[in-house]
């Protein structure tokens, strides 16, 4: 019976990475840089943005009571809309002179497709609608994701006309911001010229309402006056007839009767005012003019508010907004989101510190850092992928990352410990990493796959709740897959490069001079990032400097006591 020599198992990705260590380090740098860029550039919201595909059909039919509106307009539109694909429910309201039909679709139907489906249904229903409709039914989508993100309230010792002018200036400078959908001014209406006729005078002079109406409409007109030839060129002539002053309006000739000229001022009072109030804006009981800024769906709310504040400051600096104007900010959604996201981010950072601390006690400082690298690299890789698939940073995504913290290091722990086992057998670091990962690659892939399989069905959760919660399984699947790739490709290269081997491989006593020098370098680089206000990177470098310094001071002694005394006592 012949002996067969079993070839050591290798995992091809790990072997490829170990043969190209410089490429792996370059890949690590790229992941770090683009991961931070992706995180900073991704839209940030408090909650996931859920699209409710809802279409509104509005039809105006003046002079008809609700019962006729329902029979003549609402029912024919409902009948055709019931046959559209992906319909969830129809809600209709029949009012005096108007019909409103809300068509809601399932969340898997794109909004553009839903809008086209309803437009086609309305076109089919036109044959059953009254022929004397003033306008065709108006079909539009209802975007619930567009909501006011900030209110800018203007007040002070100014007239309403002046405050409105300042509000319109802000509207003009804020609306071009790419993240802003529209700007609405509340608390003051559009300017309106009212003509208050005297019925007794009109009757005495034999005038009717249409005489006044026709006189005003015929006078308040700008029109083309043809063209004129000047040399070799022709110039267009425009006759400007629109009113610029109330006196012009009062001087309109309404009628000439038996040599007598009747002017508008003879039968009416002309009042320069505002339309009937449809909105009121009050702050601390005082009237204000409020500028409401509405964000586009899917855009970065924090970026939008930053640009709005920048535009507001520029308006103050240039004098477009007088210094005496009282500007009060209310309903600032970014403030709430910044605080909530900051709390979650702090929880995430604390979680990373605690995980590394536990690894430090059980694995030692060097191994803990090897394994701890898997956490930021996995998360930064996840941010790149989430950015590519147009996800947002929100409470659910950050909560998913916190939930995954403990699982991110599972594969890396197994890889690092197995590499150390092969080093103890006398293998060189490169060979130890190649053989160690080859031995356990299939088991850790299978282990990760079983975890992903548990979350996979949740990614296909239907309905509004599913749209809201599917961020959790998708984020977990991405980050756990990233941690597997990091454990099989990057961690073996780092371990093979910096692992201790030889007779002193179990001696954890650090070189204090080198450690202090490294800590000072990290502090210096962190200071630079603090100055340029990249606080996230600066905090990470500062924490790393503290860990290096404390490890040289006494951490290595605590680690040695825990492994040699505390664990031995627990085992016994």
C-alpha positions in Angstrom: 0.0 0.0 0.0 1.6 3.2 -1.1 1.6 6.4 0.9 -0.1 9.5 -0.6 1.2 12.9 0.2 -1.6 15.3 0.9 -0.9 18.8 -0.6 -1.6 21.6 1.9 -4.8 23.4 1.2 -4.6 27.1 0.0 -7.2 29.7 -0.6 -6.4 31.4 -3.9 -7.4 34.9 -3.0 -5.2 34.9 0.1 -2.3 33.4 -1.8 -2.7 36.0 -4.5 -2.8 38.8 -1.9 0.3 37.5 -0.1 2.2 37.5 -3.5 1.2 41.1 -4.1 1.4 42.7 -0.7 2.1 46.2 -2.1 -1.1 46.0 -4.1 -3.0 45.0 -1.0 -1.6 48.0 1.0 -2.5 50.3 -1.9 -6.0 48.8 -2.0 -6.3 49.4 1.8 -5.4 53.1 1.3 -7.9 53.4 -1.5 -10.7 51.8 0.6 -9.8 54.2 3.5 -9.8 57.4 1.4 -12.9 56.6 -0.7 -14.7 55.1 2.3 -14.4 58.5 4.1 -15.4 60.4 1.0 -18.4 58.2 0.5 -19.5 58.6 4.1 -19.2 62.4 4.0 -20.9 62.7 0.6 -23.9 60.3 1.3 -27.3 61.9 2.0 -28.0 61.9 5.7 -31.5 61.6 7.1 -32.9 60.6 10.5 -35.1 57.9 9.0 -35.0 55.9 5.7 -36.8 57.7 2.9 -39.8 55.6 1.9 -41.5 56.4 -1.4 -45.3 56.2 -1.4 -46.4 56.0 -5.0 -49.5 58.2 -4.9 -51.1 60.0 -7.8 -53.7 62.8 -7.4 -56.3 63.5 -10.1 -58.0 67.0 -9.7 -60.9 68.1 -11.8 -62.6 71.5 -11.6 -66.3 71.7 -12.7 -67.7 75.1 -11.4 -71.4 75.4 -10.5 -72.0 71.8 -9.5 -72.9 70.3 -6.1 -70.9 67.4 -4.6 -73.5 64.8 -5.7 -73.2 65.8 -9.4 -69.4 66.0 -9.1 -69.4 62.4 -7.8 -71.7 61.0 -10.5 -70.4 63.0 -13.5 -66.6 63.0 -12.7 -65.4 61.0 -9.7 -67.1 57.7 -10.6 -66.0 57.5 -14.3 -62.4 58.3 -13.2 -62.5 55.7 -10.4 -63.9 53.1 -12.8 -60.9 53.4 -15.2 -58.4 53.8 -12.4 -59.4 50.5 -10.8 -57.8 48.6 -13.7 -54.3 50.0 -13.5 -51.4 47.7 -12.6 -50.1 47.6 -9.1 -53.1 49.5 -7.6 -53.3 49.4 -3.7 -56.3 51.6 -3.0 -58.3 54.5 -4.4 -59.6 57.4 -2.2 -61.9 60.0 -3.6 -63.4 63.3 -2.4 -66.3 65.1 -4.2 -66.6 68.7 -3.2 -68.5 71.7 -4.5 -67.1 72.5 -7.9 -64.2 70.0 -7.7 -63.3 66.3 -7.6 -60.1 64.8 -6.1 -59.1 61.2 -6.6 -56.1 59.8 -4.8 -54.7 56.6 -6.4 -52.2 54.7 -4.2 -49.9 52.0 -5.6 -47.8 49.3 -4.1 -44.3 50.3 -3.1 -42.7 48.2 -5.8 -44.2 50.3 -8.6 -41.9 53.2 -9.8 -43.5 56.6 -9.3 -43.1 57.5 -13.0 -44.8 54.3 -14.1 -47.7 54.9 -11.7 -48.1 58.5 -13.0 -48.3 57.3 -16.6 -50.7 54.5 -15.7 -53.1 57.0 -14.1 -52.8 59.5 -17.0 -53.7 56.7 -19.4 -56.7 55.8 -17.2 -57.9 59.4 -17.2 -57.5 59.6 -21.0 -59.8 56.6 -21.3 -62.3 58.2 -18.9 -62.6 61.5 -20.9 -65.3 60.1 -23.1 -67.6 59.7 -20.1 -66.8 63.1 -18.6 -68.9 66.2 -19.2 -68.0 68.0 -22.5 -68.2 71.4 -21.0 -65.3 71.1 -18.6 -63.2 74.3 -18.5 -59.9 72.3 -18.3 -58.9 68.6 -18.5 -58.4 66.7 -15.3 -55.0 67.6 -13.7 -52.9 64.5 -12.9 -49.8 64.9 -10.7 -47.7 62.8 -8.3 -47.7 63.4 -4.5 -44.2 63.4 -3.2 -44.3 62.9 0.6 -40.5 63.1 0.8 -40.6 66.8 0.0 -41.2 68.6 3.3 -40.0 71.8 4.8 -36.6 71.4 6.4 -36.2 74.9 7.8 -38.2 78.0 8.4 -36.5 81.4 8.1 -38.7 84.0 9.9 -38.2 87.7 9.1 -39.4 90.5 11.4 -38.4 93.9 12.6 -39.3 97.6 12.3 -40.3 97.2 8.6 -43.5 97.4 6.6 -45.0 94.1 5.3 -44.0 95.2 1.8 -40.3 95.5 2.8 -40.3 92.2 4.6 -41.9 90.5 1.6 -39.2 92.0 -0.6 -36.5 90.6 1.6 -38.3 87.2 1.7 -38.5 87.2 -2.1 -34.7 87.9 -2.3 -34.0 84.9 0.0 -36.3 82.9 -2.2 -34.3 83.8 -5.3 -31.0 82.9 -3.8 -32.1 79.7 -2.0 -34.2 78.1 -4.8 -31.2 77.5 -7.2 -29.5 75.3 -4.5 -29.4 71.8 -6.0 -30.9 70.1 -2.9 -33.8 72.4 -2.7 -37.1 71.7 -4.5 -38.9 75.0 -3.8 -39.3 77.9 -1.4 -42.7 79.1 -0.1 -43.4 82.4 1.5 -45.9 82.3 4.4 -47.5 85.0 6.4 -48.1 87.5 3.6 -50.1 87.2 0.4 -49.4 88.5 -3.1 -50.1 92.1 -3.8 -53.6 92.7 -5.0 -55.3 95.9 -6.4 -58.9 95.9 -5.3 -61.6 98.0 -7.1 -64.4 98.8 -4.8 -67.3 100.1 -7.0 -70.2 102.2 -5.8 -73.4 100.5 -7.0 -75.5 103.7 -6.6 -73.2 105.8 -8.7 -73.0 103.0 -11.3 -76.8 102.8 -11.6 -77.1 106.6 -11.8 -74.6 106.7 -14.6 -76.0 103.7 -16.4 -72.9 101.5 -16.0 -72.7 97.7 -15.6 -69.9 95.6 -14.1 -68.8 94.5 -17.6 -68.2 98.1 -18.5 -65.7 98.5 -15.7 -64.1 95.1 -16.4 -63.7 95.7 -20.1 -62.3 99.2 -19.6 -59.6 97.8 -17.3 -58.7 94.8 -19.4 -58.5 96.8 -22.6 -56.2 99.4 -21.0 -53.8 97.2 -19.0 -52.2 95.6 -22.1 -48.7 95.6 -23.6 -48.6 94.7 -27.3 -46.4 94.6 -30.3 -46.4 97.7 -32.4 -44.8 96.1 -35.5 -41.2 97.0 -36.5 -39.2 99.9 -37.8 -36.3 99.9 -40.3 -33.2 101.6 -39.0 -30.5 101.6 -41.6 -29.9 98.0 -42.5 -31.6 96.6 -39.5 -35.2 96.2 -38.4 -36.2 96.8 -34.7 -39.3 95.5 -33.0 -41.5 98.0 -31.3 -43.4 97.1 -28.2 -46.1 99.4 -26.8 -46.1 99.2 -23.0 -49.6 99.8 -21.6 -49.5 98.1 -18.3 -50.2 100.2 -15.2 -47.4 101.4 -13.1 -49.2 103.7 -10.7 -52.6 103.8 -9.1 -53.3 107.2 -10.6 -53.1 105.7 -14.0 -55.7 103.1 -13.0 -58.0 105.7 -11.5 -57.8 107.7 -14.7 -59.2 105.0 -16.9 -62.1 106.1 -19.1 -65.0 103.8 -18.4 -67.5 105.4 -20.7 -68.2 108.5 -22.7 -71.9 109.6 -22.7 -73.2 112.7 -24.4 -69.9 114.5 -24.2 -69.4 113.5 -20.6 -66.3 111.4 -19.7 -66.8 108.9 -16.9 -63.5 107.9 -15.2 -63.0 104.9 -12.9 -62.4 107.2 -9.9 -65.9 108.6 -10.4 -67.5 105.2 -9.6 -65.0 103.2 -7.6 -62.2 103.4 -5.0 -58.9 101.8 -6.0 -57.2 100.1 -3.1 -53.6 98.9 -3.1 -53.4 95.9 -0.8 -52.9 92.1 -0.5 -55.0 89.1 -1.4 -57.2 87.5 1.2 -55.0 85.8 3.8 -54.7 82.1 3.3 -51.7 81.6 5.7 -50.7 83.1 9.0 -47.2 83.2 10.4 -46.7 84.0 14.1 -43.6 83.8 16.3 -43.9 84.5 20.0 -47.3 86.1 19.3 -45.9 88.6 16.7 -46.5 88.5 13.0 -43.6 87.5 10.8 -42.9 86.7 7.2 -41.8 83.1 7.0 -39.6 81.5 4.3 -40.2 77.7 4.2 -37.5 75.7 2.4 -38.6 72.4 0.9 -36.0 69.7 0.1 -35.9 67.5 -2.9 -36.5 63.8 -2.2 -33.3 61.8 -1.9 -31.0 64.8 -1.4 -28.6 65.4 1.4 -30.5 67.4 4.1 -27.4 68.4 6.0 -25.7 69.8 2.8 -28.9 71.6 1.9 -29.1 73.4 5.3 -25.4 74.2 5.2 -25.9 75.9 1.9 -29.0 77.7 3.1 -27.1 79.1 6.1 -24.3 80.2 3.8 -26.7 82.0 1.5 -28.3 83.7 4.6 -24.9 84.9 5.9 -24.0 86.2 2.5 -27.3 88.1 2.3 -26.4 89.8 5.6 -22.8 90.6 4.6 -23.8 92.2 1.3 -26.6 94.3 2.9 -29.4 92.6 0.9 -30.8 91.8 4.3 -30.5 94.8 6.6 -28.6 94.4 9.9 -31.7 95.5 11.8 -33.8 92.7 10.4 -34.6 90.0 13.0 -33.9 86.6 11.5 -35.2 83.6 13.6 -34.7 80.0 12.5 -37.4 77.5 13.4 -38.2 73.9 12.4 -34.5 73.2 11.6 -34.6 69.5 10.8 -30.8 69.4 10.4 -30.3 70.2 14.1 -32.3 67.1 15.2 -30.6 64.9 12.6 -27.1 66.1 13.5 -27.7 65.3 17.2 -29.3 61.9 16.6 -26.6 60.9 14.1 -23.9 62.2 16.4 -25.3 60.0 19.2 -25.3 56.9 17.0 -21.8 57.7 15.7 -20.5 58.1 19.3 -22.2 54.7 20.2 -20.5 53.2 17.1 -17.0 54.6 18.1 -17.5 53.4 21.8 -18.5 50.0 20.5 -15.3 49.8 18.4 -13.2 50.8 21.5 -14.9 48.2 23.7 -14.5 45.5 21.1 -10.8 46.3 20.7 -10.4 46.4 24.5 -11.8 42.9 24.9 -9.6 41.7 22.0 -6.6 43.3 23.8 -7.2 41.3 27.0 -7.7 38.0 25.2 -5.3 38.3 22.2 -2.7 40.8 23.2 -2.0 44.3 21.9 -0.5 43.4 18.6 -3.1 40.8 17.7 -5.9 43.1 18.9 -4.7 45.7 16.5 -4.5 43.2 13.7 -8.1 42.1 14.3 -9.3 45.6 15.1 -8.3 46.8 11.6 -11.1 44.6 10.3 -13.8 46.9 11.9 -13.0 50.3 10.2 -12.0 48.6 6.9 -15.2 46.6 6.8 -17.3 49.7 7.5 -15.5 51.9 5.1 -15.9 49.3 2.4 -19.6 49.1 3.3 -20.0 52.9 2.9 -18.5 52.7 -0.6 -21.0 50.0 -1.6 -23.9 51.8 0.1 -23.0 55.0 -1.8 -22.9 53.1 -5.1 -26.4 51.7 -4.6 -27.8 55.1 -3.6 -28.4 54.4 0.1 -28.6 57.1 2.8 -26.9 57.3 6.1 -29.8 57.1 8.6 -30.7 55.7 12.0 -31.4 52.2 10.6 -28.1 52.0 8.8 -26.0 53.2 11.8 -28.0 50.8 14.1 -27.2 48.0 11.7 -23.5 48.8 11.9 -23.6 48.8 15.7 -25.4 45.5 15.6 -22.7 44.0 13.3 -19.8 45.3 15.4 -19.2 42.1 17.3 -19.6 39.9 14.2 -17.1 41.9 12.1 -14.1 40.6 14.1 -15.2 36.9 14.2 -13.5 35.9 11.0 -10.4 38.1 11.7 -10.0 36.5 15.1 -10.0 33.0 13.6 -7.6 34.0 10.9 -5.1 35.7 13.2 -5.1 32.9 15.8 -4.6 30.3 13.2 -1.7 32.2 11.7 -0.1 32.3 15.1 -0.6 28.6 15.5 1.4 28.0 12.3 4.1 30.4 13.4 4.4 28.4 16.7 5.0 25.3 14.5 8.0 27.0 13.0 6.6 28.3 9.7 7.7 31.7 8.4 5.0 34.4 8.5 4.2 34.3 4.8 3.9 30.5 4.7 2.0 30.6 8.0 -0.5 33.1 6.7 -1.0 31.1 3.4 -1.4 27.8 5.1 -3.5 29.0 8.0 -6.1 30.8 5.9 -6.2 27.9 3.4 -7.1 25.6 6.3 -10.0 27.7 7.7 -11.2 29.6 4.6 -14.0 27.3 3.7 -15.4 27.0 7.3 -15.4 30.8 7.9 -17.0 31.4 4.5 -19.7 28.8 5.4 -20.2 30.4 8.8 -20.6 33.9 7.3 -23.0 32.5 4.6 -25.3 31.0 7.2 -25.5 34.3 9.0 -26.2 36.1 5.7 -28.9 33.5 4.9 -30.8 34.5 8.0 -31.0 38.1 7.0 -31.5 37.6 3.3 -35.3 37.0 3.4 -35.8 40.3 5.3 -34.3 42.2 2.3 -37.4 41.2 0.3 -39.8 42.3 3.0 -42.8 43.9 1.2 -45.1 46.9 2.0 -44.4 50.2 3.7 -42.8 48.5 6.8 -40.5 46.5 4.5 -39.4 49.6 2.6 -38.6 51.2 5.9 -36.8 48.3 7.5 -35.0 46.7 4.6 -32.0 49.0 5.2 -31.2 46.8 8.2 -30.7 43.4 6.4 -29.1 45.0 3.3 -26.6 46.9 5.5 -25.8 43.8 7.5 -25.3 41.7 4.4 -23.0 44.2 2.9 -20.9 44.8 6.0 -20.6 41.1 6.9 -19.5 40.3 3.4 -17.0 43.1 3.6 -15.6 41.7 6.8 -15.2 38.3 5.2 -13.2 39.8 2.3 -11.1 41.9 4.7 -10.4 38.8 6.8 -9.3 36.7 3.8 -7.4 39.3 1.8 -6.1 42.2 4.0 -5.7 40.7 7.5 -3.3 37.9 6.3 -1.1 40.4 4.6 -0.9 42.7 7.6 -0.3 39.8 10.0 2.4 38.3 7.8 4.1 41.7 7.7 4.0 42.6 11.4 3.6 39.4 13.3 6.4 38.4 15.8 8.2 35.2 15.1 11.3 33.5 16.5 12.2 32.9 20.1 10.8 36.2 21.4 7.5 35.9 19.6 5.6 35.6 22.9 7.4 38.5 24.6 4.9 41.4 24.6 7.3 43.9 26.1 7.2 47.0 23.8 10.2 49.1 22.7 9.3 52.3 24.7 11.4 54.6 22.6 9.8 53.5 19.4 6.4 53.5 21.0 6.8 57.1 22.2 8.2 58.2 18.9 5.2 56.6 17.1 2.7 58.2 19.6 4.3 61.7 19.0 4.0 61.2 15.2 0.4 60.2 15.5 -0.4 63.2 17.7 1.3 65.5 15.2 -0.7 64.2 12.3 -3.9 64.3 14.4 -3.2 68.0 15.2 -3.0 68.7 11.5 -6.4 67.1 10.9 -7.8 69.0 13.9 -6.6 72.3 12.3 -8.3 71.5 9.0 -11.4 70.3 10.9 -11.4 66.6 9.8 -12.4 65.6 13.3 -13.2 62.0 12.5 -9.8 61.1 11.2 -8.2 63.3 13.9 -10.1 61.5 16.7 -9.0 58.1 15.3 -5.3 59.1 15.2 -5.5 60.6 18.7 -7.0 57.4 20.1 -4.3 55.3 18.3 -1.6 57.6 19.9 -3.1 57.1 23.3 -3.3 53.3 22.9 0.4 53.2 21.7 1.5 55.3 24.7 -0.5 53.5 27.3 0.6 50.1 25.9 4.3 51.2 26.3 3.4 52.4 29.8 1.5 49.6 31.4 -1.0 47.9 29.1 1.4 45.2 28.2 1.7 44.3 31.9 -2.1 44.2 32.3 -2.4 42.0 29.3 0.3 39.6 30.6 -1.4 39.4 34.0 -4.8 38.7 32.5 -3.5 35.9 30.2 -1.1 34.3 32.6 -3.0 34.7 35.9 -6.6 35.6 35.4 -7.3 33.2 32.6 -5.3 30.5 34.3 -7.4 31.0 37.4 -10.6 30.8 35.4 -9.5 27.6 33.7 -8.7 26.0 37.0 
